[in-house]
């Protein structure tokens, strides 16, 4: 039930180019309707790097109209990731800058090694984050602090990222260089025993509720809760509780 999507463009530090975005979009699209998928982990296969952001060498060769199209594609791909119906975890074992951090911000949960480096550094290039960073960072760490980090293009390590709420868990890096991935995997395994339909509906309720007032949010929760009542999973959950055994959910 755990799917791991690993970035592996080592020669370019996993920089996002047209081809990588196309591959990511295709992979995410395949996961949308796969009922066997319970949790998705985004990680890097390249030691010391999560994602260095947009491929600036490729961008330098683009016409201005191509740049706009590329940024739109990056934004759309990252939005597709954010809209996956199952829990998503970003395992940040290395540097995540610009679009790399925007990718991580689109995930439900972020885990990082203490040595990892993170930042939205676009203002150094006289541009702004264009794949969701100006919207998702304030929603994650608060408006004032998000402005400070974007205005300064500051890079923070895992410890500081944890202290400001940018990530949920910080771990000491191990010799293999995959400590964040291992922690993400442990989290994903905590999610696995739960009712699949309930997990999807819970994510939907939280995501939609965060964008509205409390009264509307409670109405969204009520509507989402109603979706779990007729499921076979709910019947199995109650039966398992009664029989004092682990439930055997099928995602129905």
C-alpha positions in Angstrom: 0.0 0.0 0.0 3.0 2.3 0.2 4.2 3.9 -3.0 7.6 5.5 -3.2 8.3 8.1 -5.9 12.0 8.7 -6.1 13.6 11.6 -8.0 16.8 10.5 -9.8 18.3 13.1 -12.0 21.6 13.0 -10.3 23.7 15.0 -12.8 21.4 18.0 -12.4 20.7 17.7 -8.6 17.1 16.6 -9.4 16.4 20.0 -11.0 13.0 20.2 -12.5 13.1 20.3 -16.3 10.4 19.7 -18.8 11.0 15.9 -19.0 11.1 15.4 -15.3 7.8 17.3 -14.8 6.3 15.2 -17.6 7.4 12.0 -15.8 6.2 13.2 -12.4 2.8 14.2 -13.8 2.4 10.8 -15.5 3.3 8.9 -12.3 0.9 11.0 -10.1 -1.9 10.6 -12.6 -1.5 6.8 -12.5 -1.9 6.9 -8.7 -5.1 8.9 -8.5 -7.5 6.1 -9.2 -5.4 3.2 -7.8 -7.4 1.9 -4.8 -4.4 -0.2 -3.7 -2.4 2.9 -2.9 -2.6 4.0 0.8 0.3 6.4 1.2 2.7 8.1 -1.2 6.3 9.0 -0.2 8.3 11.5 -2.3 12.0 11.1 -1.9 15.3 11.5 -3.7 17.6 8.7 -4.9 20.5 11.2 -5.1 22.6 11.5 -1.9 22.5 14.9 -0.3 19.9 16.4 -2.6 16.1 16.4 -2.5 15.5 18.8 -5.4 17.5 21.9 -6.4 14.5 23.6 -7.9 13.9 24.5 -11.5 16.5 23.6 -14.1 18.0 27.1 -14.7 20.3 25.9 -17.5 17.3 24.7 -19.5 15.3 27.8 -18.6 18.1 30.1 -19.8 17.6 28.7 -23.3 13.9 29.2 -23.3 12.0 32.1 -24.9 10.0 34.2 -22.4 6.7 32.6 -23.6 8.2 29.2 -23.0 9.2 30.2 -19.4 5.6 31.1 -18.6 4.4 27.7 -20.0 7.1 25.9 -18.0 6.1 27.5 -14.7 2.4 26.8 -15.4 3.3 23.2 -16.0 5.3 23.0 -12.8 2.5 24.6 -10.8 0.0 22.2 -12.3 2.1 19.1 -11.6 2.7 20.1 -8.0 -1.1 20.9 -7.6 -1.8 17.3 -8.9 0.5 16.0 -6.2 -1.3 18.1 -3.6 -4.6 16.8 -4.8 -3.7 13.1 -4.5 -6.6 11.6 -2.4 -4.2 9.6 -0.1 -1.7 10.9 2.5 1.6 12.1 1.0 4.9 12.4 2.8 8.0 14.3 1.6 11.3 12.7 2.9 13.9 15.5 2.7 17.3 14.0 3.1 19.2 16.8 1.4 18.8 20.2 -0.1 15.3 21.4 -1.2 15.4 24.8 -2.8 12.8 26.8 -4.8 10.6 24.4 -6.7 12.1 21.6 -4.6 10.6 23.0 -1.4 7.4 23.9 -3.2 7.1 20.2 -4.1 7.6 19.3 -0.5 5.1 21.9 0.6 2.5 20.2 -1.5 2.8 17.1 0.6 0.6 16.5 3.7 3.6 15.8 5.9 7.3 16.7 5.7 10.2 14.9 7.3 13.7 16.1 7.1 17.2 15.2 8.2 18.7 17.8 10.6 21.4 18.5 7.9 18.9 19.2 5.1 18.8 22.7 3.7 15.5 24.3 2.7 14.4 27.6 1.3 12.4 29.6 -1.3 15.3 31.5 -2.8 13.7 32.9 -5.9 14.0 36.6 -5.0 17.8 36.2 -5.4 17.0 35.7 -9.1 14.6 38.7 -9.1 11.6 36.4 -9.5 9.1 34.9 -6.9 8.1 31.4 -6.1 5.8 30.4 -8.9 4.7 26.8 -8.2 2.7 27.4 -5.0 5.3 28.7 -2.6 3.8 32.1 -1.9 0.5 30.4 -1.0 1.5 27.1 0.7 4.4 28.5 2.9 2.2 31.1 4.7 -0.5 28.5 5.2 2.2 26.2 6.8 4.3 28.6 9.0 2.2 31.8 9.1 2.1 34.9 7.0 4.8 37.0 8.7 7.4 34.4 8.9 6.7 33.2 5.4 7.2 36.8 4.1 10.5 37.0 6.1 11.9 33.8 4.5 10.8 34.7 1.0 12.0 38.3 1.2 15.4 37.2 2.5 15.7 34.1 0.4 17.0 32.5 3.6 18.0 28.8 3.8 17.2 26.9 7.0 18.4 23.5 8.2 16.2 20.7 9.5 16.4 21.9 13.1 15.2 25.4 12.3 12.6 24.1 9.9 11.2 22.0 12.7 11.1 24.9 15.1 9.1 27.1 12.7 6.7 24.3 11.7 7.9 23.9 8.2 8.4 20.2 8.8 6.7 17.7 11.2 9.8 15.6 12.1 13.5 16.1 12.1 16.0 13.2 12.4 19.7 12.9 12.6 21.2 11.8 9.3 22.6 8.2 9.2 25.5 6.8 7.3 23.3 5.7 4.4 22.0 9.2 4.0 18.3 8.1 4.1 17.2 8.9 7.7 14.3 11.1 6.6 13.1 8.4 4.2 13.2 5.8 6.9 11.2 8.0 9.2 8.7 8.7 6.4 8.4 5.0 5.9 7.7 4.4 9.6 4.9 7.0 9.4 3.4 5.5 6.3 3.3 2.1 8.1 1.3 3.8 10.9 -1.3 4.8 8.3 -1.6 1.4 6.7 -3.9 -0.3 9.2 -6.5 2.4 9.1 -9.6 2.4 6.9 -8.6 3.4 3.4 -11.9 5.2 2.5 -11.8 7.0 5.9 -8.3 8.2 5.2 -9.2 9.6 1.8 -12.3 11.3 3.2 -10.5 12.7 6.2 -7.9 14.3 3.9 -10.7 15.8 1.8 -12.5 17.2 4.8 -9.3 18.7 6.3 -8.2 20.2 2.9 -11.5 21.7 2.1 -12.3 22.8 5.6 -9.0 24.8 5.9 -10.1 27.2 3.2 -13.5 28.2 4.7 -15.0 29.5 8.0 -15.7 27.1 10.9 -19.4 26.8 10.3 -18.9 25.8 6.6 -16.0 23.6 7.6 -18.2 21.7 10.0 -20.8 21.2 7.2 -18.0 19.8 5.0 -17.0 17.4 7.8 -20.7 16.3 8.2 -20.9 15.6 4.4 -17.6 13.7 4.4 -18.5 11.7 7.5 -21.7 10.6 5.7 -19.5 9.1 2.9 -18.0 6.6 5.4 -21.3 5.3 6.9 -22.4 2.9 4.1 -19.0 1.5 3.4 -18.0 -2.2 3.9 -14.9 -1.0 5.7 -17.0 0.7 8.4 -18.9 -2.6 9.0 -15.6 -4.5 9.1 -14.1 -2.0 11.5 -17.1 -2.3 14.0 -17.0 -6.1 13.6 -13.3 -6.3 14.3 -13.7 -4.0 17.3 -16.4 -6.3 18.7 -14.3 -9.4 18.0 -11.2 -7.8 19.4 -9.1 -8.5 16.3 -7.3 -6.3 13.7 -9.6 -5.2 10.9 -9.1 -6.4 7.4 -10.0 -3.4 5.2 -10.4 -3.7 1.5 -11.0 -0.1 0.6 -14.7 -0.5 0.0 
